[in-house]
């Protein structure tokens, strides 16, 4: 009986132990990213499970970190897991860094891990930057404007080929600054040109003959290989604009003088009308006094009624003669028209 009890207790203990082991394994499986652990193990890059748990607890991309660590070891790069963690926790893309280092090594460009990380954290695209250091690209600067000494505006577009110098990236000027340097150089040469026709005939010779590429790229992270003027054309003509403005001024002055003359003529005409009206009023006043004078003369006996009728007949006869003369002149004028 005692043996049966002991056997039952041993079975319970054994089952409990296996249950605890299974429970521990289940918890461990839920906590540890086993897929990444096995990937590193089979790739010959063993990573302790507690390190993976630490990465997962800090919400880092465990898969990318493990992949980058494997890539670094396979590429024989001396990069520790701590360095990879530091970069990823800082927001960098470790995969891009490893790929950029491999591409730089294949192109015989010196690029260590610290520099690659610094470039990745500042630019966010170290891989494409290394690509630009291997393959040159063409950059165009458009709409460069300046006036020649004969007051003609010249509009220039320029093209040049550049490569990135990785080792100068962190302490040098970017592409926009290089464009500004090229624009300033071309504008200075345009302003030194005496005759715009020479510049239009030979733009490269006129604008780029004294261009020193090393001076232009001295403080830049780029290396320039060639430069040429892609297009050149005339813009504003200050001489023509000056003549046009002078002509407009002359036109305005002439218009003002004509207006003054017109005003003087109108003033004269108004004055003449005023004088005419004044004379008419004097005549009307005199004519108004005639009947009174006749009436007074009749009363005083100096003028008889018969004299008055004779005067009226004389006025009527005169008016009739004037009317006849006016009609004859009108008929003569109508006859001339035909």
One Martini backbone bead per residue (centre of mass of N, CA, C, O) as a GRO file, in nm:
protein
  338
    1UNK     BB    1   0.058   0.063  -0.021
    2UNK     BB    2   0.302   0.247   0.007
    3UNK     BB    3   0.407   0.203  -0.279
    4UNK     BB    4   0.162   0.326  -0.423
    5UNK     BB    5   0.190   0.610  -0.302
    6UNK     BB    6   0.473   0.665  -0.400
    7UNK     BB    7   0.408   0.630  -0.705
    8UNK     BB    8   0.195   0.860  -0.720
    9UNK     BB    9   0.377   1.091  -0.623
   10UNK     BB   10   0.586   1.067  -0.852
   11UNK     BB   11   0.391   1.126  -1.084
   12UNK     BB   12   0.304   1.408  -0.990
   13UNK     BB   13   0.584   1.531  -0.988
   14UNK     BB   14   0.650   1.478  -1.285
   15UNK     BB   15   0.412   1.635  -1.403
   16UNK     BB   16   0.482   1.904  -1.274
   17UNK     BB   17   0.755   1.942  -1.403
   18UNK     BB   18   0.657   1.930  -1.697
   19UNK     BB   19   0.458   2.167  -1.667
   20UNK     BB   20   0.667   2.381  -1.594
   21UNK     BB   21   0.841   2.349  -1.844
   22UNK     BB   22   0.615   2.414  -2.047
   23UNK     BB   23   0.548   2.693  -1.934
   24UNK     BB   24   0.827   2.815  -1.970
   25UNK     BB   25   0.844   2.764  -2.274
   26UNK     BB   26   0.594   2.932  -2.348
   27UNK     BB   27   0.693   3.200  -2.235
   28UNK     BB   28   0.957   3.207  -2.393
   29UNK     BB   29   0.820   3.201  -2.675
   30UNK     BB   30   0.664   3.475  -2.631
   31UNK     BB   31   0.927   3.653  -2.576
   32UNK     BB   32   1.105   3.513  -2.778
   33UNK     BB   33   1.245   3.561  -3.099
   34UNK     BB   34   1.296   3.270  -3.255
   35UNK     BB   35   1.338   3.333  -3.551
   36UNK     BB   36   1.582   3.522  -3.511
   37UNK     BB   37   1.753   3.323  -3.347
   38UNK     BB   38   1.773   3.102  -3.568
   39UNK     BB   39   1.886   3.277  -3.793
   40UNK     BB   40   2.152   3.346  -3.646
   41UNK     BB   41   2.244   3.057  -3.585
   42UNK     BB   42   2.249   2.947  -3.890
   43UNK     BB   43   2.452   3.197  -3.972
   44UNK     BB   44   2.681   3.211  -3.734
   45UNK     BB   45   2.523   3.443  -3.530
   46UNK     BB   46   2.519   3.445  -3.221
   47UNK     BB   47   2.237   3.529  -3.002
   48UNK     BB   48   2.128   3.601  -2.721
   49UNK     BB   49   1.815   3.593  -2.590
   50UNK     BB   50   1.831   3.842  -2.395
   51UNK     BB   51   1.890   4.044  -2.625
   52UNK     BB   52   1.621   4.007  -2.774
   53UNK     BB   53   1.445   4.086  -2.536
   54UNK     BB   54   1.559   4.372  -2.509
   55UNK     BB   55   1.478   4.470  -2.792
   56UNK     BB   56   1.173   4.413  -2.766
   57UNK     BB   57   1.120   4.592  -2.508
   58UNK     BB   58   1.223   4.858  -2.685
   59UNK     BB   59   1.085   4.848  -2.974
   60UNK     BB   60   1.265   4.713  -3.177
   61UNK     BB   61   1.394   4.595  -3.482
   62UNK     BB   62   1.488   4.278  -3.480
   63UNK     BB   63   1.511   4.188  -3.774
   64UNK     BB   64   1.706   4.417  -3.873
   65UNK     BB   65   1.932   4.368  -3.668
   66UNK     BB   66   1.993   4.077  -3.744
   67UNK     BB   67   2.043   4.122  -4.046
   68UNK     BB   68   2.276   4.327  -4.009
   69UNK     BB   69   2.462   4.141  -3.843
   70UNK     BB   70   2.489   3.927  -4.063
   71UNK     BB   71   2.599   4.112  -4.287
   72UNK     BB   72   2.852   4.204  -4.133
   73UNK     BB   73   2.980   3.927  -4.094
   74UNK     BB   74   2.981   3.841  -4.397
   75UNK     BB   75   3.151   4.120  -4.468
   76UNK     BB   76   3.368   4.164  -4.245
   77UNK     BB   77   3.253   4.354  -4.017
   78UNK     BB   78   3.339   4.557  -3.731
   79UNK     BB   79   3.031   4.503  -3.583
   80UNK     BB   80   2.841   4.551  -3.324
   81UNK     BB   81   2.547   4.515  -3.157
   82UNK     BB   82   2.557   4.785  -3.005
   83UNK     BB   83   2.591   4.970  -3.254
   84UNK     BB   84   2.329   4.890  -3.387
   85UNK     BB   85   2.141   4.974  -3.157
   86UNK     BB   86   2.217   5.274  -3.150
   87UNK     BB   87   2.123   5.346  -3.435
   88UNK     BB   88   1.827   5.250  -3.418
   89UNK     BB   89   1.753   5.425  -3.162
   90UNK     BB   90   1.826   5.699  -3.343
   91UNK     BB   91   1.680   5.636  -3.646
   92UNK     BB   92   1.836   5.445  -3.816
   93UNK     BB   93   1.942   5.260  -4.114
   94UNK     BB   94   2.120   4.974  -4.108
   95UNK     BB   95   2.087   4.857  -4.391
   96UNK     BB   96   2.193   5.102  -4.547
   97UNK     BB   97   2.471   5.107  -4.418
   98UNK     BB   98   2.572   4.827  -4.511
   99UNK     BB   99   2.525   4.872  -4.815
  100UNK     BB  100   2.705   5.123  -4.840
  101UNK     BB  101   2.971   4.986  -4.748
  102UNK     BB  102   2.979   4.773  -4.973
  103UNK     BB  103   2.970   4.970  -5.216
  104UNK     BB  104   3.224   5.131  -5.137
  105UNK     BB  105   3.421   4.893  -5.143
  106UNK     BB  106   3.376   4.818  -5.446
  107UNK     BB  107   3.468   5.136  -5.521
  108UNK     BB  108   3.711   5.229  -5.338
  109UNK     BB  109   3.568   5.359  -5.081
  110UNK     BB  110   3.608   5.532  -4.792
  111UNK     BB  111   3.395   5.375  -4.526
  112UNK     BB  112   3.304   5.397  -4.219
  113UNK     BB  113   3.077   5.344  -3.974
  114UNK     BB  114   3.062   5.622  -3.836
  115UNK     BB  115   3.021   5.787  -4.097
  116UNK     BB  116   2.770   5.638  -4.197
  117UNK     BB  117   2.596   5.709  -3.950
  118UNK     BB  118   2.615   6.017  -3.971
  119UNK     BB  119   2.490   6.036  -4.254
  120UNK     BB  120   2.223   5.892  -4.188
  121UNK     BB  121   2.131   6.095  -3.959
  122UNK     BB  122   2.144   6.359  -4.146
  123UNK     BB  123   2.012   6.246  -4.432
  124UNK     BB  124   1.866   5.944  -4.454
  125UNK     BB  125   2.072   5.856  -4.731
  126UNK     BB  126   2.352   5.684  -4.770
  127UNK     BB  127   2.316   5.509  -5.021
  128UNK     BB  128   2.267   5.738  -5.236
  129UNK     BB  129   2.529   5.890  -5.169
  130UNK     BB  130   2.722   5.669  -5.261
  131UNK     BB  131   2.615   5.656  -5.546
  132UNK     BB  132   2.700   5.960  -5.607
  133UNK     BB  133   3.011   5.885  -5.562
  134UNK     BB  134   3.019   5.694  -5.823
  135UNK     BB  135   2.792   5.848  -5.981
  136UNK     BB  136   2.741   6.083  -6.194
  137UNK     BB  137   2.570   6.402  -6.213
  138UNK     BB  138   2.339   6.621  -6.359
  139UNK     BB  139   2.338   6.978  -6.332
  140UNK     BB  140   2.100   7.254  -6.335
  141UNK     BB  141   2.118   7.605  -6.408
  142UNK     BB  142   1.867   7.847  -6.400
  143UNK     BB  143   1.822   8.170  -6.464
  144UNK     BB  144   2.076   8.355  -6.533
  145UNK     BB  145   2.112   8.704  -6.441
  146UNK     BB  146   2.255   8.980  -6.641
  147UNK     BB  147   2.445   9.275  -6.717
  148UNK     BB  148   2.596   9.434  -6.941
  149UNK     BB  149   2.777   9.719  -7.033
  150UNK     BB  150   2.540   9.762  -7.274
  151UNK     BB  151   2.253   9.704  -7.135
  152UNK     BB  152   2.219   9.376  -7.149
  153UNK     BB  153   2.027   9.107  -7.093
  154UNK     BB  154   2.134   8.785  -6.966
  155UNK     BB  155   2.028   8.442  -7.022
  156UNK     BB  156   2.131   8.151  -6.831
  157UNK     BB  157   2.220   7.804  -6.886
  158UNK     BB  158   2.364   7.542  -6.678
  159UNK     BB  159   2.597   7.257  -6.689
  160UNK     BB  160   2.696   6.990  -6.452
  161UNK     BB  161   2.930   6.756  -6.312
  162UNK     BB  162   2.890   6.535  -6.023
  163UNK     BB  163   3.042   6.431  -5.707
  164UNK     BB  164   3.060   6.277  -5.410
  165UNK     BB  165   3.236   6.357  -5.106
  166UNK     BB  166   3.228   6.178  -4.830
  167UNK     BB  167   3.460   6.313  -4.647
  168UNK     BB  168   3.302   6.616  -4.690
  169UNK     BB  169   3.004   6.613  -4.586
  170UNK     BB  170   2.992   6.729  -4.280
  171UNK     BB  171   3.186   7.012  -4.364
  172UNK     BB  172   2.999   7.098  -4.613
  173UNK     BB  173   2.848   7.203  -4.887
  174UNK     BB  174   2.588   7.196  -5.087
  175UNK     BB  175   2.418   7.210  -5.386
  176UNK     BB  176   2.298   7.498  -5.363
  177UNK     BB  177   2.571   7.637  -5.311
  178UNK     BB  178   2.698   7.553  -5.580
  179UNK     BB  179   2.495   7.697  -5.759
  180UNK     BB  180   2.553   7.980  -5.648
  181UNK     BB  181   2.850   7.990  -5.735
  182UNK     BB  182   2.800   7.960  -6.037
  183UNK     BB  183   2.614   8.203  -6.070
  184UNK     BB  184   2.813   8.419  -5.967
  185UNK     BB  185   3.030   8.374  -6.181
  186UNK     BB  186   2.857   8.430  -6.434
  187UNK     BB  187   2.754   8.712  -6.353
  188UNK     BB  188   3.032   8.846  -6.344
  189UNK     BB  189   3.104   8.792  -6.646
  190UNK     BB  190   2.870   8.946  -6.765
  191UNK     BB  191   2.939   9.228  -6.630
  192UNK     BB  192   3.230   9.232  -6.795
  193UNK     BB  193   3.086   9.260  -7.057
  194UNK     BB  194   3.079   9.485  -7.323
  195UNK     BB  195   2.965   9.284  -7.554
  196UNK     BB  196   2.691   9.086  -7.617
  197UNK     BB  197   2.773   8.955  -7.892
  198UNK     BB  198   3.011   8.792  -7.789
  199UNK     BB  199   2.850   8.614  -7.592
  200UNK     BB  200   2.651   8.491  -7.804
  201UNK     BB  201   2.875   8.359  -7.984
  202UNK     BB  202   3.071   8.282  -7.704
  203UNK     BB  203   2.979   8.164  -7.410
  204UNK     BB  204   3.202   7.974  -7.300
  205UNK     BB  205   3.443   8.166  -7.346
  206UNK     BB  206   3.325   8.414  -7.182
  207UNK     BB  207   3.230   8.251  -6.897
  208UNK     BB  208   3.460   7.982  -6.867
  209UNK     BB  209   3.772   8.037  -6.911
  210UNK     BB  210   3.827   8.127  -6.581
  211UNK     BB  211   3.732   7.860  -6.458
  212UNK     BB  212   3.771   7.711  -6.129
  213UNK     BB  213   3.678   7.416  -5.996
  214UNK     BB  214   3.829   7.420  -5.722
  215UNK     BB  215   3.713   7.686  -5.620
  216UNK     BB  216   3.410   7.618  -5.635
  217UNK     BB  217   3.464   7.326  -5.455
  218UNK     BB  218   3.618   7.384  -5.187
  219UNK     BB  219   3.336   7.395  -4.984
  220UNK     BB  220   3.239   7.129  -5.107
  221UNK     BB  221   3.103   6.791  -5.139
  222UNK     BB  222   3.182   6.834  -5.435
  223UNK     BB  223   3.278   6.715  -5.762
  224UNK     BB  224   3.388   6.874  -6.056
  225UNK     BB  225   3.422   6.808  -6.417
  226UNK     BB  226   3.202   6.985  -6.575
  227UNK     BB  227   3.114   7.278  -6.789
  228UNK     BB  228   2.820   7.433  -6.951
  229UNK     BB  229   2.639   7.609  -7.189
  230UNK     BB  230   2.305   7.547  -7.285
  231UNK     BB  231   2.197   7.857  -7.270
  232UNK     BB  232   2.137   8.176  -7.457
  233UNK     BB  233   1.981   8.504  -7.393
  234UNK     BB  234   1.789   8.773  -7.434
  235UNK     BB  235   1.650   9.040  -7.266
  236UNK     BB  236   1.676   9.324  -7.157
  237UNK     BB  237   1.672   9.675  -7.280
  238UNK     BB  238   1.780   9.962  -7.146
  239UNK     BB  239   1.796  10.152  -7.386
  240UNK     BB  240   1.509  10.109  -7.495
  241UNK     BB  241   1.367  10.177  -7.229
  242UNK     BB  242   1.474  10.466  -7.211
  243UNK     BB  243   1.356  10.566  -7.477
  244UNK     BB  244   1.064  10.499  -7.407
  245UNK     BB  245   1.044  10.678  -7.156
  246UNK     BB  246   1.115  10.941  -7.307
  247UNK     BB  247   0.880  10.929  -7.507
  248UNK     BB  248   0.661  10.936  -7.290
  249UNK     BB  249   0.742  11.207  -7.173
  250UNK     BB  250   0.712  11.372  -7.433
  251UNK     BB  251   0.414  11.306  -7.468
  252UNK     BB  252   0.322  11.433  -7.206
  253UNK     BB  253   0.431  11.718  -7.256
  254UNK     BB  254   0.272  11.765  -7.522
  255UNK     BB  255  -0.006  11.726  -7.391
  256UNK     BB  256   0.021  11.961  -7.193
  257UNK     BB  257   0.065  12.186  -7.403
  258UNK     BB  258  -0.196  12.137  -7.561
  259UNK     BB  259  -0.380  12.192  -7.319
  260UNK     BB  260  -0.289  12.478  -7.268
  261UNK     BB  261  -0.364  12.591  -7.549
  262UNK     BB  262  -0.661  12.516  -7.533
  263UNK     BB  263  -0.722  12.684  -7.282
  264UNK     BB  264  -0.646  12.957  -7.405
  265UNK     BB  265  -0.855  12.951  -7.634
  266UNK     BB  266  -1.101  12.919  -7.452
  267UNK     BB  267  -1.058  13.182  -7.297
  268UNK     BB  268  -1.076  13.370  -7.541
  269UNK     BB  269  -1.360  13.284  -7.630
  270UNK     BB  270  -1.499  13.366  -7.369
  271UNK     BB  271  -1.418  13.661  -7.379
  272UNK     BB  272  -1.556  13.726  -7.652
  273UNK     BB  273  -1.840  13.652  -7.561
  274UNK     BB  274  -1.855  13.858  -7.339
  275UNK     BB  275  -1.820  14.106  -7.519
  276UNK     BB  276  -2.060  14.053  -7.706
  277UNK     BB  277  -2.275  14.055  -7.485
  278UNK     BB  278  -2.211  14.339  -7.394
  279UNK     BB  279  -2.275  14.478  -7.665
  280UNK     BB  280  -2.565  14.378  -7.687
  281UNK     BB  281  -2.664  14.511  -7.431
  282UNK     BB  282  -2.608  14.799  -7.529
  283UNK     BB  283  -2.789  14.790  -7.779
  284UNK     BB  284  -3.052  14.715  -7.631
  285UNK     BB  285  -3.051  14.961  -7.454
  286UNK     BB  286  -3.059  15.164  -7.685
  287UNK     BB  287  -3.318  15.051  -7.819
  288UNK     BB  288  -3.495  15.103  -7.564
  289UNK     BB  289  -3.454  15.428  -7.583
  290UNK     BB  290  -3.592  15.515  -7.851
  291UNK     BB  291  -3.897  15.528  -7.783
  292UNK     BB  292  -3.856  15.735  -7.560
  293UNK     BB  293  -3.731  15.957  -7.741
  294UNK     BB  294  -3.968  15.984  -7.937
  295UNK     BB  295  -4.182  16.051  -7.729
  296UNK     BB  296  -4.041  16.303  -7.625
  297UNK     BB  297  -4.024  16.452  -7.900
  298UNK     BB  298  -4.330  16.467  -7.948
  299UNK     BB  299  -4.400  16.624  -7.692
  300UNK     BB  300  -4.191  16.867  -7.773
  301UNK     BB  301  -4.208  16.893  -8.112
  302UNK     BB  302  -3.946  16.751  -8.262
  303UNK     BB  303  -4.160  16.512  -8.342
  304UNK     BB  304  -4.364  16.366  -8.561
  305UNK     BB  305  -4.585  16.130  -8.663
  306UNK     BB  306  -4.494  16.123  -8.959
  307UNK     BB  307  -4.199  16.072  -8.897
  308UNK     BB  308  -4.247  15.798  -8.765
  309UNK     BB  309  -4.372  15.650  -9.014
  310UNK     BB  310  -4.132  15.694  -9.199
  311UNK     BB  311  -3.935  15.531  -9.024
  312UNK     BB  312  -4.090  15.262  -9.036
  313UNK     BB  313  -4.081  15.233  -9.344
  314UNK     BB  314  -3.772  15.233  -9.366
  315UNK     BB  315  -3.727  14.975  -9.198
  316UNK     BB  316  -3.898  14.784  -9.374
  317UNK     BB  317  -3.746  14.828  -9.638
  318UNK     BB  318  -3.468  14.732  -9.533
  319UNK     BB  319  -3.556  14.443  -9.451
  320UNK     BB  320  -3.648  14.357  -9.735
  321UNK     BB  321  -3.378  14.390  -9.880
  322UNK     BB  322  -3.220  14.191  -9.705
  323UNK     BB  323  -3.392  13.943  -9.774
  324UNK     BB  324  -3.343  13.945 -10.080
  325UNK     BB  325  -3.033  13.920 -10.069
  326UNK     BB  326  -3.022  13.654  -9.908
  327UNK     BB  327  -3.178  13.477 -10.118
  328UNK     BB  328  -2.983  13.521 -10.360
  329UNK     BB  329  -2.733  13.398 -10.223
  330UNK     BB  330  -2.853  13.117 -10.174
  331UNK     BB  331  -2.905  13.048 -10.474
  332UNK     BB  332  -2.613  13.077 -10.568
  333UNK     BB  333  -2.499  12.854 -10.386
  334UNK     BB  334  -2.673  12.624 -10.499
  335UNK     BB  335  -2.567  12.652 -10.792
  336UNK     BB  336  -2.268  12.582 -10.729
  337UNK     BB  337  -2.315  12.290 -10.637
  338UNK     BB  338  -2.418  12.208 -10.937
   0.00000   0.00000   0.00000
